[in-house]
């Protein structure tokens, strides 16, 4: 009876949301109030919009000048460190002379979000045309803030992609109703990320605008990766952005019900004093803001990673992938599968979520069956490092298949890596979100999110978020694609392919570092039991293939740690047993009956694979 009542309440809520469309009159009225308050003045009369002089920006002019149609030239910088990536973004925004396009999945109201948004607003005041395209679910989801931004300046435009129930902020019950009644729309998200300046220079990769992507969380940070790219490919990126900007599901905030109601109620935007923009910069934000205005310091830090390449291919889904009828092709997925299918020697793949879609499994299975098949090295999250517990449970379910049928060599990232590219001082600064100096993610802690399990020891935890691949030592891929069913079927994704041996080797070295024993555990089969080993294997395989249930309690694979004095070897090497110790299925995780807990999630969650 309680379930029926809850279901009826959800139906009622959905019917209210569906019926409460913003009227045309209210839409016009809200836009009118926003227009009345938009500033049209600029505080700079110079042709370059008072942009800072930037050797980094100048790389784009050099690349375009030296490029031809048959022989393009690009400057590329690998942004492994979070602080470097934030610095690059902010510096490029301040160097913009004509236009800025920023497209992202998450834009949070924290220090990095405040710095970025303020820099964009300042650029608009300088005379730069600024367009900000955010996915509605996690993009500055505050109707008061969006009302303020809609009224800010004639050079500043904001649009929200695929807003659920035509609102800036989705309420919790509405979200639940969306799962039941508008499931596909709820899951069709714009996961693409791009910062484009003057159609010349861009930042693309896996990072969103949130502190944990830039080493600024005192609780949980992401090991992620971006590229700064300057040269002709920027114009291709602009065309993709235009497709999203013009798409019918990209709406200005004045067309969202909760934003429009605030504009009408106030006859304009709400008072800025109540917005996060009004708070003063933190000490670390002030320091970063000073640094990004020092062009010599920025170039000194980022220039050491500069490489020159010729071809750079930008592959990205179009918003037509989310058409209600005749959806467009998954361009990013198709490009990745083509690269894997044609591999001859080695694939190095890094993904935070090792849940392969059916097409991906088919491609890797075919590849593994070839004579002299390429080796496939996988860098992914452990349960202790992941931010998505259910996704890891699915990965755990299929480890036998990944090792035996697809030929993967899996290395699972540790939550406290000893040699990853992080700024620990930034994580532990006075401005971090662990201001009280309390134990972080240790025993008894539930973690920073529902998908983060507690650990046995305290510390600033790190999880993989990078999405990259190196094929045959000479083709590099970096982007937003997670190599999972969501990226194939639901999210829009973008990536760049760089066929350059030197750059591919640099990217491979970066991923290999994450797979080193001090940073990752090795996944390998358990030793065969002395009796009934074949029966155990076949029963486990049968259980794995059940569409929903996975009831076999003895999983095929477990985690291993390299012994001191040994050199890393693959689990197929006869020396493996002598050089590695078992450390359990879920090392570092502190859960009572943790094996049973994870197996339960695995058993009942298998049906969720297509959306994880």
N, C-alpha and C positions, 0 to 999 in steps of 0.2 A: 504493500500500500504506500509506504514512504517513497519507494522508487517511482511509483506512478504519479504521486504528487509532485515529486521533483521534476519528472519528465513534463508534466502539464505546465509547471512553472516556466520551464525552459521554452516550451512552445508559446506560451503567452508572451514571454519576453521577446522572443524572435518576432512574433506578430507585431508587437509594439514598435520594435526597431524597424521592421520592414515598412510599416505604415507611416512612420514619422519622417517622411522624406522632407528635405528642405524645399520650401516652395520657391518658385521662380522669383516671386516678389522679395522674399527674404534674401535670396542669393544676390539679387541686384542691390538690395539695400546694404548688405554686408560689404559687398565690393565697393559701393559708393563711399561708405564710411572709411574703409581702408585707403581708398584713393585720396580722399580729402586730407588725410594725415601724412601721406607719403612725402617725405622731403625730396625736393628736386634740385637742391643746390649741391655744388661740389666744392670741396675745400682745396682743390688744386687746379690750376689753369694750364699746367704744362702738358705737352703732347704725350709724355710718358707716364702721365697720371702720378707723378712724384714717386714712382716705383724705386725701390732701393737698387743700387748697382750690384749686380750679381754675376760673378764668374760662373756660377752653376747655371743660371739662366742663359748665359752667353754660349754654353755648350750647344744649345739648340740652334742658335744662329750659325755656329760653325758647322754643325751636322747638316743642316739644310743647304748651306752654301756649297759644301763639298759633295752633296748627293746628286746623282743623276737618276733618271727613270730606270735604267738598267743596273745601276750600281748605287743603291742607297747607302747611307752611312748613319749610324746611330751611336750616341753616347749612352752607356748603361751603367748604373750603379746598383750593386746588390745591397739592399737594406736589411741586414740580418738583425741589427740591434734596434730595439724599440725606441730608444731615445733618438737615435739617428733618423728613424723614420718620421717621428713627430717633428724634429728639426727641419727635415727636408720639406715636409708639407707646409709648415708655417713660413719658412723662408721663401718658397715659391709663391705662396699667396701674396706676400709682401713685395715680391718682384714683378707681379702681374701688371701689365700696361693696358690691356684692352678687355680681356675676358677671363673668367674663371668658371669652370663647370666642376661641381663636386657631386658624386653619386655614391651612396653608401647604404648598407643594410642597417647598421647601428650608429646612432649619433647620440651620445649620452650627455647628461647635464652634470659633468664633473670638470676637473681642471683642464684636461686635454680638450674637452668639448667647449669649454668657455674660451680658451685660447683660440681655437679654430674658428668658432662662430664670431668672436670679436674681430679677428683678422679679416674675415669675409665681409663683415659689416663696415669695417674701416676702408676696405678696398672699394666698396660701393660708394662711399663718401668721397673717395679720391677720384672717382669717375670711371671705375672699372665695372663692366657688366658682370654681375654675379648671378649664377643659377645653381640652386641647391635642390637636389632630387633625393628624397629619403624614402626608404620603405616605411610604410605607416606604422607597422607594429612596434618598431624600436627606434624610430627616428624623431627625437625631440618631441615625444608624445605628450605634450602639455598644451592644451587648447589656449591658455592664456598667452604662453610664449609664442605660439603660432599666430595668434591674433596680432601680437606686437610686431612680429617679423613681417606679416602681410602688409602692415602699415608703415614699415620702416623707411624705405627709400625707393625711388623709381628705378634705381640701378640694381635692386636686390629682389630676386624672385625665388619663391619656395614652392615646390610641389611635392605631394605625398603619393606614393605608389600603392595602388590597390587597397584603399582604405576599407576596412571591414565595417559594415553598417554606416559608411560615409561619416566617420568620426575620426578626430585626431587621436583620441585616447579610447581604446577598447576596454570596457569594464570587464571585471573577472567573469561575471555571469554571462555577459555577451560573448566572451571568448569561449566559454563552455558551450553555449548555444551554437556558436559557429562550428565547433567540432562536430556537433550532431547534425546540423542542418545545412551548413555551407562549407562542408569539409574541404572541397577542392579549392575554393576561393581563399579560404583561410591559409592554406598551405602554399599557394602560389606567391612566392616572395621574390623580390628583387634582391638577390644576393650579390650582384655585381658591385665592384668597387673601382672608383676612378677619381683621380684629381687631375684636371687638365687645365693648363695655363696658356693662354694666348695661342691655342692650337699648335703649340710647339713642343711642350715638355709636360710629362705626365708622371704620376705615381700610380702603380697598379699592383695588386697582390691580394693578400688575405686579410689585412688589418682593417678594422672598423675604427670609428672615432670614439674611443673609450679608454680610460686610464690603464686598464689591464693589458691593452695591446702595446703600451709604451713603457712598460716596466714601472708604472706608477701606482700599482696596487700593493698594499702591505699584506694582502691575504692570498691572492691567486693571480698569476700573470701568465700570458700566453707567449710561447715560443713561436713566433710568426715570421713572415718574410714578405717583403715588397721589392719592387724594382722601380727605380727612377729611370725613365727613358726619354731621351731628347732626340728628335729627328722627324722624318717624314711620316712615320706610322701614327703620329699624333692626329693627323687629319682623319685617318680611318677611325680612330677612337672617337673623334668628334661626331662622325656620322652615326655611330652606334648610340651615343648619348642623345643625339637629336631624335632618333627613333623612339627612345624611352620618353623623352620630354613631351613629344607630340602625341603619345599613345593615350587612348581614351581613358585608361585607368590611372593616369597621372593627373591629380587634381590640385588646384591651388587651395590653400587653406580656407579661403572665403567660401568655398563650396562644401565645406564640412560642417555638419550641424552644430557641434559644440563650439567650434570657432566662430561661426556666423552668429550664433546666439550671444556670444560675448561681445562681438563688435557692435551688434545692434543694441545690447543692453547698456553699453558704455558710450554709444554714439562714436565709437572709435576704439582704439586699443586700450587694454587695461594699463594701469600704472606700472612702469618698469621696476619700481622699487620692490615689487613682490615677486620678481623673476630672478632666476639664478644669475642672470647677467649683471644684476645690480651689486652682487657681492664683490668685494675687492679680490684681486688676484692673490693666490697663496704665494708664499715665498719661493717655492719651486717654479711656479708659473711666471713670476717676475723674472727669475733667473733665466728661464727658457726664452721669454720674450726678448730679453736683452741679447741673448746669444744669437737668435735668428736674425737680428738686425746687424750682426757683425759678419759681413759677407766673407771676410778673410778667414775668420774662425770656422764658419760653415764649410768653406771649401777645403780648409786644412783637414777637417774631420772626415768629410765625405769623399774628397778627391782621391784618397788613397785606395778607394775601391772602384775607381773609374776604369772602365774598359771600353774600347771602341770595337764595334761590330758592324757588319753590313746589314744583312737581312734581319728584320724583326717582323713576325707575323702576328697580328692581333686577331684572335678568334673569340667571338662572343655571341651568346644567344640574343635574339631579338625579342621584344616584348610580345610578338605574335605567338611565341611559345605558350602564352597564357590566353590565347583566343578561346572563346567558348566553343566555336566550331572551326574545324580545320586548323588546329594549332600548328605553329611553325616548327621547324626542325630544331633539335637540340645540338646546335652547331659546336659548342664547346666539347660536349661528350663525343661527338663523331670524330672530331679532330684528335682527341686523346686516344680513342680506340684504333684509329688508323696508325698512329705512332707505335702503339703496343703491337699491333698485328704485324708490322713490318720490321720489328726489332730483330737483330741478328745475334747480339752478343750479351747485352746486359741492360736491365731496367732497374733504376733506383727510384723508388716511389715513396713519397712522404705524404701521409694523410692523417688527420687527427681521428678519423672515424673509419675503421676498417670493416665496412659493411658493403660488400660488393653487390652491385645490381646483377640481374640475370644476364644482360648483354656483356657486362664486364667479366663475369665468371666464364661465359662462353669464349670470349676472346683469349683470356689467360689459359683456359683449359686446352684450347686448340694450340696455343703457343707451346705449352708444356709437353704436348704429345709429339712435337716435331723432333726429328733426329738432331742431336746437338742443340737442344733448345737453350735459349738465353737464360741466364740466371736472373732471378727477380728478388731484389732486396727491398724489404718493406720497413719503413720507420713510422710507428704509430704510437698511440697512447696506451699506457697501462691503465688498469682500473684505478690505481693510486693517483695517476696524473690526469685522468679524463675529467671533463666537465659535463659528461653526458653518460650517466650510469646505464640507462637502458640500451644505449647504442653499444656500449662495451659488452653488455650481456649478449647481444646478437653476434658480435665478433667472437666472443668466447665460444658460442655454440658451434661456429663453423671452422674452428681452428684445424680440425682434422682435414677438412676439405682444402683449406688454404695450403697446408703443408704437403699433403699427399697428392691431391689432384691438380692443384695449380702451381705447385713447386715453389711456394713463397719461402723466403728466409726472413722471419719476422723478428724485429727488435722493438720492444715496448719501452717507451720513454719513462724515466723515473721522475717522481715528483720533486726531488731535490738533486738535479743534475750538477755534477761538479765542474764541468767545463763548457757550459752553454754560454752563448753571447748575451749576458744580462748585465744590467747596471744595478748591482745590489745596493749601492748607496742610494739610488733613486727609490728603490723599493722600500727601504727602511728610513726614508726621510721623515721629518716631523709632519709633513703634509700628507703622508700616506694614509690609507683608510684603516690602518691598524694603529691609531693614535695612542691607545692606552698601553701599548707594549705587551698585550696579553698573548698567551700561547696561541699560535695560529694553526688551524686545521690539525690539531693534535688529538690525543685521546679524549673522547667524549664530545668532540666538536662535530657538528653536522655539516660543516663545510660552508662555503660561500653561496651555494645554490643547491637546489634539490638534486641535481645530477652529480654532486661532488661528495664522495664518501669520506668519512673521517679517517685520519691516519694515526699511526702509533706514536709519532713524534711531531713536535711543533716546528714551525718554520714557514717561510713564504713559499708556497707551493707553485710549481710551474707545470703547465700542460701544453702539449703541441697544438698549434692551430695552423701551421704552415701547410700549403698545398703545392707541391712541386714534384718534378720528375726529370730524370736524366736518362736519355735513351742512347745506348751504344757509345757513350762517352763523348758525343759531339752534338747532341740536340738537348737543349734545356727548355723546361716548361715551368712557368710560375703563374699562379692566378688564384681564383676564388673557388675553383671546382674541387669538391671533396672526394671525388671518385666514388660516390655513393648513389643510392637510388634517388635521394632528394635532389641531388645535382642533375641527375639524368631527367627526372620526370616533373619536378615541382619548381625548383628555383631557377632563376636566370643566372647564368655564370659567364665569366670572362677570363681570358688567359692570354699570355703571349708565348710564342714559340721562337726560340733563338737558335738557329743552326750554326753554332760557333764553338769549336772545340775548346778554346781557352776559357770561354765563359762557362761552358758546360762542366768543365773540370772544376772551376771555382764553386759552382753550385753543388756538384757531387761532393766536394770536400766539406761543404757546409752540412750536407745531410749525413755524411759519414761521421762527422763529429757527434751528431745526435745519436748515432747508433753505437758509439764507443761504449765499452763495458762500464765506465764510470758514469755514463749517462743513460744507459738502457739495459734492460734484461733481455736475454735471448729466449725465444719460445722454441721448444723442441718436444718431440714425443717422450712420454714416460717410458722407463724401461719396461720391457715385456714381462708380465707376471710369469712365474715358473710353470703355471698350469692354466689351461683354458684361455690362453692369450688370444687365439683366433676367435673364440666365442665372445670374449669381451669386446674385441674390435668390431665384430659384425653387429653385435647388439647396440653398441654405441653409434655405429653408422646408421643403423635402422632408426634409432631414436632421433638422430639428427635430421633425418628426412621427413619426419612427421610434420605436417603443415603448421601445427600449433604447439603440440607438446614435445618436450625434450626431457625424458624422465630418467635417462641413464646417469647414475651418480658417479661414474668413473670416467672423466673426460680424457680424451686421447693425449692432450698436450699440457705442459705446465711451464713455469718460468725457471730460468737457470741464471746463475751468477758465475762469472769467470773466476777461477781460482788464482790466487796470487802466484806470480811467477810463470803463468801460462800466457800464450798468445791466442788471440781470438781465432776460432775455426768454425766453419759451418757445422750444423748438427749432423750432416751426412758424413763428416770426416770421422775416421775410426778413432782419432784422439779425443773426440768430444767428451766421452764418458770420463776420461781421466782428468780433463781440464775444467769441468763445470760441475757446480753443485746445484741441486734442486733447492729452490727457495719458496716453493708453494705456488698455488694457482694465482693468488692475489697478494703479492708481497707488499708490505708497508700498510696495508689496509687494516683498520681496527674496527671490525664488526663482530658482534657475537654470532657464532654459527655462520660466519661469512660465506662459507661454501654453500650452505643451504640457501642463504639469502639470494645469492647471485644465481644459483640454479633455478630458484623459483621465478625470478625475473626472466631468466632465459626460457624456462618452460612455457610460461604463459604469454611471453611477449613476441614469440616468433612471427605471429601474424602481423606485427608492426614493421617488419623489415622494409616493405615498399616505401614507408614514409620516414624512416630514421635516417 
